[in-house]
Amino acid sequence: MNKFYKYILTLGLVSVFSCSLETDIYENLTEDKFPENEMQLESVTLGAYAKLTNLLDDWGWWLYMQEVSSDVLVFPQRGTDWEDGGKWRVLNRHTWLSTTMGVQNMWLHIVEGIGKSNQAIEIFKRNEESDVAKMAIAQMQVLRSYYYYLMIDNYGDVPYTEVFATAEKMPYRTKREDIYNRLIEIINESIPYLPDAGTVDNNKISKATAWMLLGKLYLNGHIYKGESSPSAADMDSVIINMNKVISQSYSFETDRLAPFKVENSSSKEIIFSAISDESGSDGLRHNFRTLHTLHQQTYDLQSTPWNGCAIKPDFYEKLFAANDGFDDPDDNTSINDEVVDPRSKAFLRGQQYSQDGQPLIDDNGNFILTQEIKADVMNDATDGAAVTRFSGYRVAKFEIEIGGGPIMNNDFPIFRLPDAYLMRAEATLRGGSGAAATADNDLNTIRNLANLPDVTATLQLVLDERGRELYMEGHRRQDLIRFGQFADRNWWLGATESDPGEKRLVFPLPQNQLNANPNLAEEPIDLVINK
């Protein structure tokens, strides 16, 4: 089980980009001696890394903002369950507002990660000539850059600062393109001081993490720069950085679901991850969100799960149904000896069973999970109790731990090796230096791992394979935007009040932040670096 370390430093947010250091157990060390070792380094960096964990659930919202606003996941209202003030439904229907909980909380928690990163950097700069401090500064600069990458990807123009103690209390926004360019500069400056891939745990920043982040920035660069199409130079940069990642000691897991198992911290294809641990106060809770209450009997869970989210039917039908091993979509058995794509085993469907193999049943009848979800709002009177409670295949991509509780012990992969291959294939197809055969080889490498046949690579096939391989890993919203398939529809036919369109490509500035800082409503300014 992963160990979720307790904070040694307590960090408190006092403004949008400024935090206060409340407790420091190393207060008797002189500034020019800190940090002297890895333990001291850990004490300062832990708070910055911990904000990644907050982003995995509806405390920090990032993961669900990416997947529910896309074609992947839906939280249907089941009677009065999961109404929750409409906070899930507005993501599905693309009707979110500046006051939507996810819009406001995601901003806050990403910004807290930025503040904690900046605070750590300032502490380490007191002794920046030591090798330990140089490495720590580089890691925190790349982590801060990752948080800013999330900010510009989700919100566009945002405030930018590289300081903590002297951070502006009422900052103006900086242009998205300027932040994009600065992030590339900072990451490249940091790489020489980062640890090599494989020499640190995958929940810490390494050179490979930085290369993956650069690849993400370049691949989406035309979006961030407001250009209609990507440049060949940017696509070349994607390929160069993915070549570096692929040349490292990472390798594919034979079991395609191994990177998501309970004990996945040592997975050989995870490049960078966020820790989730049942002993922590926050973390990945997805399994309790998707499992039906009766699944407590299947997995001997510590408490009753919440019968919430499911895979959107058209996503499953388009990407998985042909290769899931079930000849009949209405097949109600769970026995499946004909699976082509092993990734389809990540879905719970058909008749569900107790841990000792007995068919589960309740007052609504046999517990049979169906693919169809009639609407994202259902009720017993109109739709029937069985339909309301049993609709939707459940998403069990992350291994369900026998005897587990709400917070999971599965670490969350932020970057994985298959993504590097798919990014390189896409960049080649978008004009980067590389033959068509290279794109074919990269795409088919991932397809063959899942027992799928070779194809001639196209951009649509790359997007489809990204969907199969990377769903529920926080990439889908960004992918659909980059491929021009996000703003043209809502993800529930029948959600007539939805408002697709270009304004949905970024989330609005949170209303609570606008209320606290009127400067955010002003036009963004040119980047001014306050070091």
Secondary structure, DSSP 8 states (H G I E B T S, - for coil): -------SSEEEEEETTEEEEEE-TTTTS-GGG---SHHHHHHHHHHHHHHHHHTTSTTT-HHHHHHHTTTSEE--EETTBT-GGGTTHHHHHT---TT-HHHHHHHHHHHHHHHHHHHHHHHHGGGTTSHHHHHHHHHHHHHHHHHHHHHHHHHSSB---S-STT--SS---B-HHHHHHHHHHHHHHHGGGS--TTSS-TTS--HHHHHHHHHHHHHTHHHHTT-SS--HHHHHHHHHHHHHHHTSS----SSTTGGGSTT-TT-TTEEEEE---TTSSS---HHHHHS-TTHHHHHT-SS------EE-HHHHHHHTGGGSS-SSTT------S--SSGGGGGEE-EE-B-TTS-B-EETTEE-EEBS----SEE-HHHH-HHHHHHBS-EE--S---TT--SS-S--EEEEEHHHHHHHHHHHHHTT-SS-HHHHHHHHHHHHHHTT-------HHHHHHHHHHHHTTTT-HHHHHHHTT-STT--SSTT-TT---SGGGGS----HHHHHH-GGGGS--B------
